[in-house]
């Protein structure tokens, strides 16, 4: 069912492409941007880090085809980047696109960042250095899975969506639960101010599980062929901190272990593929909780998917433009 069209003249349309890793979000976003007069905004917690390129699937210059991309390569590997900072910077990008009458097209890999942008952020407790030190000590001694068990007792919903390998998120989630005296999920639902002036059109990519897993396997090998191991070695040589957030990303932690401990590459490749499959499953679980998503079978780089997405979007964009009295963005619309 098509979403209800807004009529306020200051409201603009926003397109969001949701889907698991390797589903072709970037390819579809570029094709839609070419057709609709848009620009691409990455919504991915890994692509904001400079130097972490191959394993985060940042689109190359050739893949971007001249379409401007935003929210990529923002910070160094030593920095901590939060959902709040993503929201602030994305709002600045949206303001610029509004001035230039360009359609924002988000590629959403990190559901938390997209939710922070669309729904706003809760007034969570300030960080406690003392508590974080204690939680980090627990994690160092007993591992991320033990920290996740603690979180599961405090907030089962939060524990389900946070990877046991993501120590930073686990520590913060437990910290908020303990300081606020209530589940993180409940804190996030309170006191938010959502995105103003935009009406989202959400489309989702949902290829078959078998096809997705096969593509993940191929992509891991392709990334290695394109120099992923060499990229990791260069990051280590240039002083990227081992304890930094970026080296917790799937593939980077495994390849670092391979480089430093001499683990067999075949074992490393299988570990990366398996972790990526699990991540894709978690992404789909998150995205299926999003309301108003129009799902499409297949991958974003398939002509049939592009055609179906355009058939869905173009009438809605035209209806929206007519409703708010704005000129069409492109002849295609």
Secondary structure, 3 states (H helix, E strand, C coil): CCCCCCCCCCCEEEEEEEECCCCCHHHHHHHHHHHHCEEEEEECCCCCECCCCCCCCCCCHHHHCCCCEECCCCECCCCCCCHHHHHHHHHHHHHHHHHCCCEEEEEECCHHHHHHHHHCCCCCCCCCHHHHHHHHHHHHHHCHHHHHHHHHHHCHHHHHHCCCCCHHHHHHHHHHHHHHCCCHHHHHHCCCCCCCCEEEEEEEECCCHHHHHHHHHHHHHHHHHCCHHHHHHHHHHCCCCCCCHHHHCCCHHHHHHHHHHCCCHHHHHHHHHHHHHHHHHHHHHHHCCCCCEEEECCCCCCHHHHHHHHHHHHHHHHHHHHHHCCCCCCCCC
